[in-house]
Amino acid sequence: MPRESLPDGMKRCGKCHQILPLSEFWFRKKDGYYQSWCKNCSKNKSKESYKKNHKPQKRITAKEKNALFILGGYKIYILNYVSSKEFKYNIISTKGKFFKTNLSNQFIDKIREIIYE
């Protein structure tokens, strides 16, 4: 099959088959040539592959970042910046039970309860 004659500085995309200027193709310095797909087709393929293959990781919430420690199946949190709807001291059990307070002495008493259960 004879090679297609294109004007200087132009190339045909192997994916969309448009004739585009070389600036629309990524240049591979390592190999010394332009890639066969244009930048737009390459980006679209990357996006498709990402959507198809990406498995979202579990995100750590701000509260989890502030977790002090895990104690006997309980997550213990002290929040540095408390909004009007939150409590400063939080204890959450693996069974889904919550203990929340803004009073440090109640929080310490609950910690002692957990430790000496």
Secondary structure, 3 states (H helix, E strand, C coil): CCCCCCCCCEEECCCCCCEEEHHHEEEECCCCEEEEEEHHHHHHHHHHHHHHHCCCCCCCCHHHHCEEEEECCEEEEECCCCCCCCCCEEEEECCCCEEEECCHHHHHHHHHHHHCC
